[in-house]
């Protein structure tokens, strides 16, 4: 019984740390946000989480910046900006 508790005290923080590290890496390097989008016609410039399942995303397509609302079931265009306008 003693060895069971020893293994539990060693393995439980190890498994918890690995889960935390995997979640941190997934959030840092989400699919679609990786470097190397320079040769694509559609670029994800920025994404901001909004709540549990929603995101606001700014994408660039054919020289225009488009603000999108992304949820589980739908993607909607909110606004379109002119990239040549003064900031």
N, C-alpha and C positions, 0 to 999 in steps of 0.2 A: 504494500500500500504506500510505503514511503517513496518508492521509485516512481509511482504514478504521479505524485505531487511534484516531484523534482522535474519530471518530464513536462508536466503541465506548466510549471513556472518558467521553464526554458522555451518551450515551443509556442505558448500562447502569445507572448510579446513578439516573437519572431514572425508568426503568421499575421498578426495585426500590423506589424511594420511593413511586411510585404504587401498587404492589401492597401495600406495607406500609400505606399510608394507607387503601386500600380494605378491607383486613382489619380494621384498627383501627375504622373506621366501622361495618362489619358487626357486629363484636362489641359495640360500644357501643350501637347501635340495632338489635338483633335484632328480627325480626318477632314481634309479640305482646307486646313489652315497651315499646312506645311509650306516650307520655303521651296521655291522652284516653280512658282506660278508665272514666271516672266514670259514664257512662250505661249501662254493660253489666251484665248479670246475672252474668257470670263475669269475675272479675278475677284476673290473674296478679300476686300480690303480690311474689314473689321467686323467683328461679331460681338454683341453684348447680350449676355443672358438676362431674360426678363421673366422672373418667376420660375416655376418648376419645369415647364415644358416649352416655353417660348423664348425666342431670340429676336433681336433686331440685328440685321446684317446690312452692311454697305458693300455692294458689289459694283465692279466696273465692267461695262459691256459696251463695245464699240465707241469708246471714248466718253461714255456717259456714266455718271455715278447714280446708282439706284438704291434707295432705302427700302428694305424688305422686312416684313413681319413674317417670321417663320414659326409655325406651331407643328404639332404632331400631324394634323390632318390637312393643313393648308399653308400656302405661301401667298402673301398679298403684297403688291407694290404700294408703298405708302407715299413716296415722293421720288422725284427725279431731279437731279441737280446738274448744273452746267459746270464742267470741270475748268472751263476757261474764265469763269467769273472771278473777280478779285476776292480774296479772302479777307 
